[in-house]
Amino acid sequence: MKRLGPQNEEDAILDERFMRQALEQAQAAYDRDEVPVGAVVVYKNRIIARAHNLTETLTDVTAHAEMQAITSAAATLNSKYLEECTLYVTLEPCPMCAGALRWAQLARLVYGASDEKNGYLRLGPQMLHPRTQVTGGVLASECARLIIDFFKSKRLKL
């Protein structure tokens, strides 16, 4: 795995633009009382999949935003591989999602907030495909704020 930031200013602008789209998906999850994680898959600078967490809605622990986005993108491309795609996700993927991204041979992962407790990096960056390039921390505070606010509202209801 290569860990890197944006290659240039144009890449940084695109990363922020697509992460804002992922944040819209996270807000949709929040509005559905789901953990607010959103994702978009980009192929040739075009969004081909949008998704957010649906674990509560579907009563399915595997219905993470990344899993939903992988399935949708694969159907759009009619391919199980996402070798030319970038996944933008508001939270560092968990080990389950990182494993799925490895099998999908994702070209690039861009995430917002780090997940110290449940993120894949806790177990090791080798969970992703060796060719997957990673950029973390894009709009990190905005991504983290949505999750923090969500769980804060849950604690207030107790």
C-alpha positions in Angstrom: 0.0 0.0 0.0 1.2 3.5 -0.8 0.2 6.2 1.6 0.1 9.6 0.0 -1.6 12.9 0.0 -3.0 14.6 -3.1 -0.5 14.7 -5.9 -1.2 18.3 -6.7 -3.6 21.2 -6.1 -6.0 19.9 -8.7 -6.1 16.5 -7.0 -6.7 18.1 -3.6 -9.7 20.1 -5.0 -11.2 16.9 -6.6 -10.7 15.0 -3.3 -12.6 17.7 -1.4 -15.3 17.9 -4.0 -15.9 14.1 -3.9 -15.6 13.9 -0.1 -18.4 16.6 0.1 -20.5 14.2 -1.9 -19.7 11.4 0.6 -20.6 13.8 3.4 -24.0 14.3 1.8 -24.5 10.5 1.9 -23.4 10.5 5.6 -26.0 13.2 6.3 -28.6 10.9 4.6 -27.5 8.1 7.0 -27.8 10.5 10.0 -31.3 11.5 8.9 -32.3 7.8 8.8 -30.8 7.3 12.3 -28.0 5.3 10.9 -24.3 5.8 12.0 -23.5 8.7 9.6 -20.9 7.2 7.2 -21.2 8.0 3.5 -19.3 6.8 0.5 -19.0 7.5 -3.2 -17.1 5.6 -5.9 -15.5 7.6 -8.7 -14.5 6.2 -12.1 -12.8 8.6 -14.5 -13.8 11.6 -12.5 -17.4 10.6 -12.5 -19.4 9.3 -9.5 -20.7 5.8 -10.4 -22.0 4.8 -6.9 -23.3 6.6 -3.8 -24.1 4.9 -0.5 -24.4 5.3 3.2 -24.7 3.0 6.2 -27.9 0.9 6.2 -27.1 -1.5 9.0 -30.2 -0.5 11.1 -32.5 -0.2 8.1 -31.6 -3.7 6.7 -30.8 -5.3 10.1 -27.5 -6.3 8.6 -24.1 -5.8 10.2 -22.5 -6.0 6.8 -24.5 -3.1 5.3 -21.7 -0.5 5.8 -21.5 2.4 3.3 -18.4 0.9 1.7 -20.0 -2.5 1.1 -23.1 -0.8 -0.4 -20.8 1.4 -2.6 -18.7 -1.6 -3.8 -21.8 -3.6 -4.8 -23.3 -0.6 -6.7 -20.1 0.3 -8.5 -19.4 -3.3 -9.5 -22.9 -3.5 -10.9 -22.4 -0.2 -12.8 -19.1 -1.4 -14.3 -20.3 -5.0 -14.7 -17.1 -6.1 -13.1 -16.1 -7.4 -9.7 -12.9 -5.3 -9.8 -12.6 -1.6 -9.1 -9.0 -1.3 -10.4 -9.6 2.2 -11.9 -11.8 3.5 -9.1 -11.4 5.7 -6.1 -13.6 5.2 -3.0 -14.3 8.3 -1.0 -15.6 7.5 2.5 -16.1 9.8 5.5 -14.6 7.3 8.0 -11.6 5.1 7.8 -12.9 1.7 6.7 -13.2 -1.2 9.2 -11.3 -4.4 8.7 -14.3 -6.1 7.0 -14.6 -3.3 4.5 -10.9 -3.1 4.0 -10.9 -6.9 3.1 -13.7 -6.3 0.6 -11.8 -3.4 -0.9 -8.8 -5.7 -1.2 -10.8 -8.3 -3.1 -12.2 -5.5 -5.3 -8.6 -4.4 -6.1 -9.5 -0.8 -5.5 -7.1 1.7 -7.1 -7.4 4.4 -4.5 -9.0 4.9 -1.1 -9.6 8.4 0.3 -11.1 8.7 3.7 -12.1 11.6 6.0 -11.9 10.9 9.7 -9.6 8.3 11.3 -11.2 5.5 13.4 -8.8 4.7 16.2 -11.1 2.1 17.7 -12.4 0.1 14.7 -10.4 1.3 11.7 -8.4 -1.2 9.5 -5.1 0.6 10.2 -5.3 -0.7 13.8 -4.7 -4.2 12.4 -2.4 -3.1 9.6 -2.3 -1.3 6.2 -1.6 -4.6 4.5 -5.3 -5.4 4.6 -5.8 -3.4 1.4 -4.6 -4.5 -2.0 -0.9 -3.8 -2.4 -1.5 -1.4 -5.3 -4.2 0.6 -3.5 -3.1 4.1 -2.8 -4.4 5.8 0.3 -5.1 9.4 1.3 -6.5 10.0 4.7 -7.7 13.1 6.5 -9.7 14.8 3.7 -12.2 17.1 5.4 -11.5 15.1 8.6 -13.0 17.5 11.0 -16.3 17.8 9.1 -16.5 14.0 8.8 -15.7 13.5 12.5 -18.1 16.2 13.6 -21.1 14.4 12.1 -20.2 11.2 13.8 -19.5 12.9 17.1 -22.8 14.8 17.0 -24.7 11.6 16.2 -23.3 9.7 19.2 -23.7 12.7 21.4 -27.4 12.8 20.5 -27.7 9.1 21.3 -26.2 9.6 24.8 -28.6 12.5 25.5 -31.5 10.2 24.8 -30.4 7.6 27.5 
